[in-house]
Amino acid sequence: MMDARTKELIALGASVAANCHPCVRHHMGRAREMDIDRAEIQQALQVGRMVRKGAADQMDELIAEQHSGCCGTGGATCSETSEAEKVRETVRKGYGQIAQGQSGCCGAPPERLAEAIGYTSDELAALPEGANMGLSCGNPTALAGLQPGQTVLDLGSGGGFDVFVAAAKVGPTGRSIGVDMTADMVAKARAGLSEFSKKTGLANVEFRLGEIEHLPAADASVDIVISNCVINLSPDKPQVWREIARVLKPGGKACVSDLALKKPLPEKIRQSVAALISCVGGAVLIDETLRMARQAGLHDVTVNEKAYDIDVIAECNDELYRQVKESLPASVKLSDYVASVDVTARKAPAC
Ligand SMILES: C[S@@+](CC[C@H](N)C(=O)[O-])C[C@H]1O[C@@H](n2cnc3c(N)ncnc32)[C@H](O)[C@@H]1O
Protein backbone atom coordinates (compact mmCIF):
# COMPACT_ATOMS: atom_id res chain seq x y z
CA MET A 1 0.00 0.00 0.00
CA MET A 2 1.43 3.37 -1.08
CA ASP A 3 1.61 6.04 1.64
CA ALA A 4 0.14 9.54 1.18
CA ARG A 5 3.59 11.19 0.85
CA THR A 6 4.68 8.87 -1.97
CA LYS A 7 1.32 9.44 -3.75
CA GLU A 8 1.85 13.18 -3.50
CA LEU A 9 5.38 12.96 -4.97
CA ILE A 10 4.10 10.81 -7.89
CA ALA A 11 1.29 13.32 -8.51
CA LEU A 12 3.86 16.14 -8.51
CA GLY A 13 6.11 14.30 -11.06
CA ALA A 14 3.08 13.49 -13.27
CA SER A 15 2.01 17.16 -13.19
CA VAL A 16 5.46 18.21 -14.42
CA ALA A 17 5.40 15.49 -17.13
CA ALA A 18 1.97 16.74 -18.26
CA ASN A 19 3.25 20.34 -18.20
CA CYS A 20 0.23 21.32 -16.08
CA HIS A 21 1.27 24.44 -14.17
CA PRO A 22 -1.77 24.73 -11.86
CA CYS A 23 -1.36 21.00 -11.00
CA VAL A 24 2.35 21.50 -10.21
CA ARG A 25 1.50 24.45 -7.94
CA HIS A 26 -1.21 22.46 -6.19
CA HIS A 27 0.92 19.34 -5.55
CA MET A 28 3.98 21.39 -4.62
CA GLY A 29 1.86 23.15 -1.95
CA ARG A 30 0.53 19.80 -0.69
CA ALA A 31 4.10 18.34 -0.53
CA ARG A 32 5.25 21.30 1.54
CA GLU A 33 2.25 21.04 3.84
CA MET A 34 3.17 17.41 4.37
CA ASP A 35 6.68 18.52 5.18
CA ILE A 36 8.21 16.28 2.51
CA ASP A 37 11.96 16.52 2.27
CA ARG A 38 13.26 19.10 -0.24
CA ALA A 39 15.59 16.55 -1.90
CA GLU A 40 12.64 14.16 -2.47
CA ILE A 41 10.60 16.98 -4.05
CA GLN A 42 13.54 17.83 -6.36
CA GLN A 43 13.80 14.17 -7.34
CA ALA A 44 10.05 14.01 -8.25
CA LEU A 45 10.40 17.21 -10.33
CA GLN A 46 13.45 15.75 -12.10
CA VAL A 47 11.63 12.47 -12.98
CA GLY A 48 8.68 14.48 -14.28
CA ARG A 49 11.00 16.57 -16.52
CA MET A 50 12.68 13.43 -17.87
CA VAL A 51 9.32 11.84 -18.77
CA ARG A 52 8.21 15.08 -20.44
CA LYS A 53 11.44 15.35 -22.45
CA GLY A 54 11.22 11.68 -23.49
CA ALA A 55 7.68 12.19 -24.77
CA ALA A 56 8.65 15.40 -26.59
CA ASP A 57 11.66 13.71 -28.20
CA GLN A 58 9.51 10.83 -29.32
CA MET A 59 6.99 13.26 -30.76
CA ASP A 60 9.77 15.09 -32.65
CA GLU A 61 11.01 11.78 -34.04
CA LEU A 62 7.50 10.90 -35.23
CA ILE A 63 7.03 14.27 -36.88
CA ALA A 64 10.45 14.02 -38.57
CA GLU A 65 9.57 10.54 -39.85
CA GLN A 66 6.27 11.76 -41.27
CA HIS A 67 7.94 14.75 -42.92
CA SER A 68 10.60 12.61 -44.54
CA GLY A 69 7.71 10.65 -46.09
CA CYS A 70 5.93 13.63 -47.63
CA CYS A 71 7.90 16.77 -48.21
CA GLY A 72 10.72 16.41 -50.57
CA THR A 73 13.28 14.51 -48.52
CA GLY A 74 12.94 11.42 -50.62
CA GLY A 75 10.00 9.56 -49.08
CA ALA A 76 7.69 7.60 -51.37
CA THR A 77 4.49 9.43 -50.37
CA CYS A 78 6.11 12.77 -51.14
CA SER A 79 7.30 11.93 -54.62
CA GLU A 80 3.93 10.38 -55.52
CA THR A 81 2.06 13.49 -54.34
CA SER A 82 4.28 15.94 -56.15
CA GLU A 83 4.20 13.83 -59.34
CA ALA A 84 0.37 13.89 -59.28
CA GLU A 85 0.39 17.63 -58.61
CA LYS A 86 2.77 18.17 -61.54
CA VAL A 87 0.39 16.28 -63.89
CA ARG A 88 -2.61 18.29 -62.64
CA GLU A 89 -0.68 21.54 -63.09
CA THR A 90 0.30 20.61 -66.67
CA VAL A 91 -3.33 19.75 -67.46
CA ARG A 92 -4.63 22.93 -65.80
CA LYS A 93 -2.17 25.06 -67.77
CA GLY A 94 -3.06 23.30 -71.05
CA TYR A 95 -6.81 23.76 -70.56
CA GLY A 96 -6.32 27.32 -69.28
CA GLN A 97 -4.77 28.14 -72.66
CA ILE A 98 -7.56 26.32 -74.50
CA ALA A 99 -10.18 28.29 -72.49
CA GLN A 100 -8.46 31.54 -73.42
CA GLY A 101 -8.48 30.50 -77.07
CA GLN A 102 -4.68 30.31 -77.30
CA SER A 103 -4.79 26.68 -78.32
CA GLY A 104 -7.47 24.30 -79.53
CA CYS A 105 -8.15 20.64 -79.11
CA CYS A 106 -9.87 20.11 -82.43
CA GLY A 107 -9.47 22.06 -85.66
CA ALA A 108 -12.87 20.95 -87.01
CA PRO A 109 -15.98 22.99 -86.18
CA PRO A 110 -17.14 21.79 -82.73
CA GLU A 111 -20.71 21.26 -84.09
CA ARG A 112 -19.44 18.73 -86.64
CA LEU A 113 -17.72 16.72 -83.95
CA ALA A 114 -20.76 16.97 -81.62
CA GLU A 115 -23.12 15.74 -84.35
CA ALA A 116 -20.71 12.90 -85.17
CA ILE A 117 -20.93 11.75 -81.55
CA GLY A 118 -24.70 11.89 -81.36
CA TYR A 119 -25.86 15.32 -80.09
CA THR A 120 -29.07 16.49 -81.76
CA SER A 121 -29.38 19.84 -83.52
CA ASP A 122 -32.02 20.90 -80.94
CA GLU A 123 -29.60 20.20 -78.09
CA LEU A 124 -26.88 22.20 -79.82
CA ALA A 125 -29.25 25.10 -80.61
CA ALA A 126 -30.05 25.63 -76.90
CA LEU A 127 -26.37 26.01 -75.96
CA PRO A 128 -24.86 29.38 -75.14
CA GLU A 129 -22.14 30.64 -77.45
CA GLY A 130 -18.79 28.93 -76.81
CA ALA A 131 -20.05 26.16 -74.49
CA ASN A 132 -19.29 23.45 -77.04
CA MET A 133 -15.54 23.69 -77.39
CA GLY A 134 -15.07 20.52 -79.41
CA LEU A 135 -13.40 18.79 -76.44
CA SER A 136 -15.76 15.84 -76.12
CA CYS A 137 -15.33 12.20 -77.07
CA GLY A 138 -18.85 10.91 -76.37
CA ASN A 139 -22.37 11.82 -75.32
CA PRO A 140 -22.85 10.88 -71.65
CA THR A 141 -26.12 12.80 -71.36
CA ALA A 142 -27.71 10.43 -73.91
CA LEU A 143 -26.30 7.43 -72.06
CA ALA A 144 -27.75 8.62 -68.77
CA GLY A 145 -31.44 8.63 -69.80
CA LEU A 146 -31.91 11.81 -67.75
CA GLN A 147 -35.33 12.44 -66.18
CA PRO A 148 -36.99 15.69 -65.05
CA GLY A 149 -36.16 16.52 -61.45
CA GLN A 150 -32.81 14.73 -61.29
CA THR A 151 -29.58 16.24 -59.99
CA VAL A 152 -26.66 15.77 -62.40
CA LEU A 153 -22.97 16.37 -61.71
CA ASP A 154 -20.56 16.75 -64.65
CA LEU A 155 -16.90 15.99 -63.86
CA GLY A 156 -14.55 18.26 -65.84
CA SER A 157 -17.28 20.45 -67.31
CA GLY A 158 -15.03 22.64 -69.50
CA GLY A 159 -17.10 25.35 -71.24
CA GLY A 160 -20.27 23.81 -69.78
CA PHE A 161 -21.33 21.78 -72.85
CA ASP A 162 -22.90 18.71 -71.17
CA VAL A 163 -24.04 20.68 -68.11
CA PHE A 164 -26.30 22.82 -70.32
CA VAL A 165 -27.48 19.80 -72.35
CA ALA A 166 -28.31 17.97 -69.09
CA ALA A 167 -30.02 21.04 -67.60
CA ALA A 168 -32.54 21.09 -70.46
CA LYS A 169 -33.31 17.41 -69.82
CA VAL A 170 -33.73 17.57 -66.02
CA GLY A 171 -35.86 20.74 -66.36
CA PRO A 172 -36.80 23.39 -63.79
CA THR A 173 -37.22 20.89 -60.94
CA GLY A 174 -33.79 19.35 -61.56
CA ARG A 175 -30.26 20.66 -61.11
CA SER A 176 -27.22 20.48 -63.37
CA ILE A 177 -23.82 21.14 -61.78
CA GLY A 178 -20.41 21.31 -63.47
CA VAL A 179 -17.06 20.89 -61.71
CA ASP A 180 -13.76 21.92 -63.27
CA MET A 181 -10.36 22.68 -61.77
CA THR A 182 -9.36 25.24 -64.44
CA ALA A 183 -10.49 28.70 -63.34
CA ASP A 184 -10.63 30.01 -66.92
CA MET A 185 -12.92 27.12 -67.92
CA VAL A 186 -15.26 27.78 -65.00
CA ALA A 187 -15.32 31.49 -65.90
CA LYS A 188 -16.09 30.65 -69.55
CA ALA A 189 -18.89 28.29 -68.53
CA ARG A 190 -20.39 30.82 -66.09
CA ALA A 191 -20.31 33.47 -68.83
CA GLY A 192 -22.89 31.37 -70.70
CA LEU A 193 -25.40 31.18 -67.83
CA SER A 194 -27.50 34.22 -68.69
CA GLU A 195 -27.68 33.37 -72.42
CA PHE A 196 -28.80 29.84 -71.50
CA SER A 197 -31.49 31.19 -69.16
CA LYS A 198 -32.73 33.59 -71.87
CA LYS A 199 -32.91 30.80 -74.45
CA THR A 200 -34.53 28.17 -72.24
CA GLY A 201 -36.11 29.99 -69.29
CA LEU A 202 -34.11 27.70 -66.98
CA ALA A 203 -32.07 28.73 -63.92
CA ASN A 204 -31.00 25.26 -62.81
CA VAL A 205 -27.28 25.36 -63.68
CA GLU A 206 -24.19 26.06 -61.59
CA PHE A 207 -20.45 25.67 -62.04
CA ARG A 208 -18.06 24.89 -59.17
CA LEU A 209 -14.29 25.24 -59.20
CA GLY A 210 -12.74 22.03 -57.90
CA GLU A 211 -10.83 18.85 -58.58
CA ILE A 212 -12.61 15.68 -59.57
CA GLU A 213 -10.41 13.83 -57.07
CA HIS A 214 -11.99 15.96 -54.28
CA LEU A 215 -15.45 16.75 -55.55
CA PRO A 216 -17.10 19.87 -54.09
CA ALA A 217 -20.37 17.98 -53.54
CA ALA A 218 -21.96 16.38 -50.49
CA ASP A 219 -22.17 12.61 -49.91
CA ALA A 220 -25.15 10.92 -51.62
CA SER A 221 -26.38 14.18 -53.18
CA VAL A 222 -26.43 13.36 -56.90
CA ASP A 223 -28.68 11.12 -59.04
CA ILE A 224 -26.40 10.96 -62.08
CA VAL A 225 -22.69 11.60 -62.51
CA ILE A 226 -21.60 12.31 -66.09
CA SER A 227 -18.15 13.03 -67.51
CA ASN A 228 -16.90 13.58 -71.04
CA CYS A 229 -13.25 12.95 -71.90
CA VAL A 230 -11.84 13.94 -68.51
CA ILE A 231 -11.01 10.99 -66.22
CA ASN A 232 -8.09 10.05 -68.50
CA LEU A 233 -6.52 13.38 -67.46
CA SER A 234 -6.54 12.58 -63.74
CA PRO A 235 -3.30 11.45 -62.07
CA ASP A 236 -5.37 9.57 -59.44
CA LYS A 237 -8.18 7.74 -61.26
CA PRO A 238 -9.04 5.30 -58.42
CA GLN A 239 -9.71 8.34 -56.21
CA VAL A 240 -12.00 9.83 -58.90
CA TRP A 241 -14.05 6.60 -58.93
CA ARG A 242 -14.23 6.62 -55.11
CA GLU A 243 -15.49 10.21 -55.25
CA ILE A 244 -18.13 9.22 -57.82
CA ALA A 245 -19.30 6.45 -55.48
CA ARG A 246 -19.36 8.89 -52.54
CA VAL A 247 -21.47 11.63 -54.17
CA LEU A 248 -23.99 9.32 -55.86
CA LYS A 249 -27.27 8.69 -54.08
CA PRO A 250 -28.06 5.02 -53.44
CA GLY A 251 -29.32 3.64 -56.76
CA GLY A 252 -27.60 6.51 -58.64
CA LYS A 253 -25.77 6.03 -61.91
CA ALA A 254 -22.44 7.10 -63.43
CA CYS A 255 -22.24 7.59 -67.22
CA VAL A 256 -18.76 8.38 -68.43
CA SER A 257 -17.47 8.87 -71.96
CA ASP A 258 -13.73 8.69 -72.20
CA LEU A 259 -10.77 7.47 -74.19
CA ALA A 260 -9.33 4.08 -73.21
CA LEU A 261 -6.40 2.01 -74.35
CA LYS A 262 -6.67 -1.21 -76.33
CA LYS A 263 -3.00 -1.88 -75.63
CA PRO A 264 -0.23 -0.01 -73.76
CA LEU A 265 1.02 3.15 -75.49
CA PRO A 266 4.63 3.52 -76.63
CA GLU A 267 6.69 5.18 -73.85
CA LYS A 268 7.38 8.24 -76.06
CA ILE A 269 3.66 9.01 -76.25
CA ARG A 270 3.06 8.30 -72.56
CA GLN A 271 5.65 10.97 -71.70
CA SER A 272 4.35 13.56 -74.18
CA VAL A 273 2.51 16.63 -72.84
CA ALA A 274 0.60 16.97 -76.15
CA ALA A 275 -0.61 13.37 -75.74
CA LEU A 276 -1.68 14.03 -72.14
CA ILE A 277 -3.63 17.20 -72.96
CA SER A 278 -5.25 15.59 -75.99
CA CYS A 279 -6.68 12.89 -73.68
CA VAL A 280 -4.50 10.06 -75.02
CA GLY A 281 -1.35 9.97 -72.84
CA GLY A 282 -3.20 9.45 -69.55
CA ALA A 283 -5.75 6.93 -70.85
CA VAL A 284 -5.75 3.48 -69.20
CA LEU A 285 -6.66 -0.02 -70.38
CA ILE A 286 -10.36 -0.86 -70.49
CA ASP A 287 -9.88 -3.60 -67.86
CA GLU A 288 -8.31 -1.11 -65.50
CA THR A 289 -11.37 1.14 -65.68
CA LEU A 290 -13.62 -1.82 -64.88
CA ARG A 291 -11.41 -2.70 -61.90
CA MET A 292 -11.28 0.87 -60.51
CA ALA A 293 -15.04 1.36 -60.72
CA ARG A 294 -15.70 -1.99 -59.01
CA GLN A 295 -13.09 -1.37 -56.32
CA ALA A 296 -14.81 1.95 -55.56
CA GLY A 297 -17.87 -0.14 -54.64
CA LEU A 298 -19.92 0.45 -57.82
CA HIS A 299 -22.00 -2.32 -59.44
CA ASP A 300 -23.16 -3.32 -62.92
CA VAL A 301 -20.05 -1.75 -64.43
CA THR A 302 -20.02 -1.85 -68.24
CA VAL A 303 -17.51 -0.53 -70.77
CA ASN A 304 -18.59 -0.30 -74.42
CA GLU A 305 -16.31 0.62 -77.25
CA LYS A 306 -18.06 3.04 -79.58
CA ALA A 307 -18.76 2.38 -83.22
CA TYR A 308 -16.96 5.43 -84.59
CA ASP A 309 -13.24 5.36 -84.08
CA ILE A 310 -10.84 7.80 -82.58
CA ASP A 311 -9.37 8.62 -85.99
CA VAL A 312 -12.48 10.79 -86.62
CA ILE A 313 -11.28 13.07 -83.81
CA ALA A 314 -7.64 12.78 -84.79
CA GLU A 315 -8.48 13.64 -88.40
CA CYS A 316 -9.68 17.05 -87.19
CA ASN A 317 -6.33 18.45 -88.23
CA ASP A 318 -5.72 19.43 -84.62
CA GLU A 319 -2.20 20.47 -83.61
CA LEU A 320 -2.07 18.29 -80.46
CA TYR A 321 -3.26 15.17 -82.30
CA ARG A 322 -0.89 15.96 -85.14
CA GLN A 323 2.00 15.84 -82.66
CA VAL A 324 0.73 12.55 -81.22
CA LYS A 325 0.29 11.00 -84.67
CA GLU A 326 3.76 12.11 -85.70
CA SER A 327 5.30 10.18 -82.84
CA LEU A 328 3.75 6.93 -84.13
CA PRO A 329 5.32 4.88 -86.95
CA ALA A 330 3.69 5.73 -90.33
CA SER A 331 1.98 2.34 -90.56
CA VAL A 332 0.27 2.74 -87.17
CA LYS A 333 -3.04 4.55 -86.58
CA LEU A 334 -4.08 6.10 -83.27
CA SER A 335 -7.11 3.81 -83.29
CA ASP A 336 -4.75 0.80 -83.05
CA TYR A 337 -4.11 1.95 -79.48
CA VAL A 338 -7.02 4.14 -78.39
CA ALA A 339 -10.77 3.65 -78.37
CA SER A 340 -13.61 5.95 -77.41
CA VAL A 341 -15.66 4.19 -74.73
CA ASP A 342 -18.86 4.61 -72.72
CA VAL A 343 -18.66 3.46 -69.11
CA THR A 344 -21.73 2.99 -66.93
CA ALA A 345 -21.90 1.95 -63.28
CA ARG A 346 -24.43 1.99 -60.46
CA LYS A 347 -24.35 2.62 -56.74
CA ALA A 348 -26.30 -0.05 -54.88
CA PRO A 349 -29.83 1.01 -53.91
CA ALA A 350 -30.62 1.54 -50.23
CA CYS A 351 -31.93 -1.60 -48.51
C1 LIG B 1 -11.15 17.41 -72.62
S1 LIG B 1 -11.84 18.69 -71.68
C2 LIG B 1 -13.54 18.18 -71.61
C3 LIG B 1 -14.47 19.29 -71.30
C4 LIG B 1 -15.95 18.94 -71.33
N1 LIG B 1 -16.24 17.75 -70.58
C5 LIG B 1 -16.45 18.78 -72.75
O1 LIG B 1 -16.78 17.68 -73.15
O2 LIG B 1 -16.50 19.80 -73.45
C6 LIG B 1 -11.25 18.32 -70.02
C7 LIG B 1 -11.72 19.28 -68.93
O3 LIG B 1 -11.49 18.65 -67.67
C8 LIG B 1 -10.87 19.54 -66.78
N2 LIG B 1 -10.05 18.72 -65.86
C9 LIG B 1 -9.00 17.94 -66.17
N3 LIG B 1 -8.52 17.31 -65.10
C10 LIG B 1 -9.30 17.70 -64.06
C11 LIG B 1 -9.29 17.40 -62.66
N4 LIG B 1 -8.39 16.57 -62.13
N5 LIG B 1 -10.23 17.98 -61.87
C12 LIG B 1 -11.15 18.84 -62.41
N6 LIG B 1 -11.19 19.17 -63.72
C13 LIG B 1 -10.27 18.61 -64.54
C14 LIG B 1 -10.07 20.48 -67.66
O4 LIG B 1 -9.84 21.71 -67.03
C15 LIG B 1 -10.96 20.60 -68.88
O5 LIG B 1 -11.86 21.66 -68.76
The ligand as an SDF file (V2000), in Angstrom:
LIG
                    3D

 27 29  0  0  0  0  0  0  0  0999 V2000
  -11.1510   17.4140  -72.6200 C   0  0  0  0  0  0  0  0  0  0  0  0
  -11.8420   18.6890  -71.6760 S   0  0  0  0  0  0  0  0  0  0  0  0
  -13.5360   18.1820  -71.6150 C   0  0  0  0  0  0  0  0  0  0  0  0
  -14.4730   19.2950  -71.2980 C   0  0  0  0  0  0  0  0  0  0  0  0
  -15.9550   18.9400  -71.3260 C   0  0  0  0  0  0  0  0  0  0  0  0
  -16.2370   17.7510  -70.5830 N   0  0  0  0  0  0  0  0  0  0  0  0
  -16.4450   18.7750  -72.7540 C   0  0  0  0  0  0  0  0  0  0  0  0
  -16.7820   17.6800  -73.1510 O   0  0  0  0  0  0  0  0  0  0  0  0
  -16.5040   19.8000  -73.4500 O   0  0  0  0  0  0  0  0  0  0  0  0
  -11.2520   18.3210  -70.0250 C   0  0  0  0  0  0  0  0  0  0  0  0
  -11.7170   19.2800  -68.9300 C   0  0  0  0  0  0  0  0  0  0  0  0
  -11.4850   18.6460  -67.6710 O   0  0  0  0  0  0  0  0  0  0  0  0
  -10.8740   19.5400  -66.7790 C   0  0  0  0  0  0  0  0  0  0  0  0
  -10.0500   18.7230  -65.8580 N   0  0  0  0  0  0  0  0  0  0  0  0
   -8.9950   17.9400  -66.1730 C   0  0  0  0  0  0  0  0  0  0  0  0
   -8.5180   17.3140  -65.0960 N   0  0  0  0  0  0  0  0  0  0  0  0
   -9.2960   17.6960  -64.0560 C   0  0  0  0  0  0  0  0  0  0  0  0
   -9.2880   17.4020  -62.6570 C   0  0  0  0  0  0  0  0  0  0  0  0
   -8.3870   16.5710  -62.1330 N   0  0  0  0  0  0  0  0  0  0  0  0
  -10.2300   17.9800  -61.8710 N   0  0  0  0  0  0  0  0  0  0  0  0
  -11.1460   18.8360  -62.4140 C   0  0  0  0  0  0  0  0  0  0  0  0
  -11.1850   19.1720  -63.7160 N   0  0  0  0  0  0  0  0  0  0  0  0
  -10.2750   18.6060  -64.5370 C   0  0  0  0  0  0  0  0  0  0  0  0
  -10.0680   20.4790  -67.6570 C   0  0  0  0  0  0  0  0  0  0  0  0
   -9.8420   21.7060  -67.0250 O   0  0  0  0  0  0  0  0  0  0  0  0
  -10.9620   20.6020  -68.8790 C   0  0  0  0  0  0  0  0  0  0  0  0
  -11.8640   21.6580  -68.7630 O   0  0  0  0  0  0  0  0  0  0  0  0
  1  2  1  0
  2  3  1  0
  2 10  1  0
  3  4  1  0
  4  5  1  0
  5  6  1  0
  5  7  1  0
  7  8  2  0
  7  9  1  0
 10 11  1  0
 11 12  1  0
 11 26  1  0
 12 13  1  0
 13 14  1  0
 13 24  1  0
 14 15  1  0
 14 23  1  0
 15 16  2  0
 16 17  1  0
 17 18  1  0
 17 23  2  0
 18 19  1  0
 18 20  2  0
 20 21  1  0
 21 22  2  0
 22 23  1  0
 24 25  1  0
 24 26  1  0
 26 27  1  0
M  CHG  2   2   1   9  -1
M  END
$$$$
